[in-house]
Amino acid sequence: MSENPPRPSWDEYFMRIAFTVAERSTCNRAHVGAVIVRDRRILTTGYNGAPAGLPHCDDVGHLIVDGHCVRALHAEQNAIIQAALHGVNIAQSTIYVTHQPCLTCAKMIINAGIRRVVYAGNYPDEHSRAFLRDAGVSLEHFPWHRPGDTVYHPERT
């Protein structure tokens, strides 16, 4: 009798889903996905892309301001907006994100009442770390091995 492969932990399970959500991204500078979960149930998901009905970076190019693409909303923003749009309470939840949240997303996470952030990596922002820490939001790195980095590196273009 063969042994079954080990089941993924809940963190690994939801992080896998976040990476699948990231595949829908429409900004090729970074393919980012987010999944908001409470009591092991998915509440909402989001990926980075242009606001609904507007052209996507992949179609018309990036809109760069101060080194950042401002055409796209971040995955965390879209997941939080989806909750608001559909009347889903996300207080006391966990957000799984393929990349560490930026400062703006950290502030939205704090105000949305999300209590735990689990991220895979690659967007170090010490200000967001400090805000989350000071607000009592748990920030946990969940190392994720993947064949390529999905974060844009301007020095490589």
Stockholm file with secondary structure:
# STOCKHOLM 1.0

chainA/1-157         MSENPPRPSWDEYFMRIAFTVAERSTCNRAHVGAVIVRDRRILTTGYNGAPAGLPHCDDVGHLIVDGHCVRALHAEQNAIIQAALHGVNIAQSTIYVTHQPCLTCAKMIINAGIRRVVYAGNYPDEHSRAFLRDAGVSLEHFPWHRPGDTVYHPERT
#=GR chainA/1-157 SS CCCCCCCCCHHHHHHHHHHHHHTTCCCTTBCCEEEEEETTEEEEEEECBCCTTSCCHHHHCCCEETTEECSSBCHHHHHHHHHHHHTCCCTTCEEEESSCCCHHHHHHHHHHTCCEEEECSCCCCHHHHHHHHHTTCEEEECCCCCSSCCBCCGGGC
#=GC SS_cons         CCCCCCCCCHHHHHHHHHHHHHTTCCCTTBCCEEEEEETTEEEEEEECBCCTTSCCHHHHCCCEETTEECSSBCHHHHHHHHHHHHTCCCTTCEEEESSCCCHHHHHHHHHHTCCEEEECSCCCCHHHHHHHHHTTCEEEECCCCCSSCCBCCGGGC
//
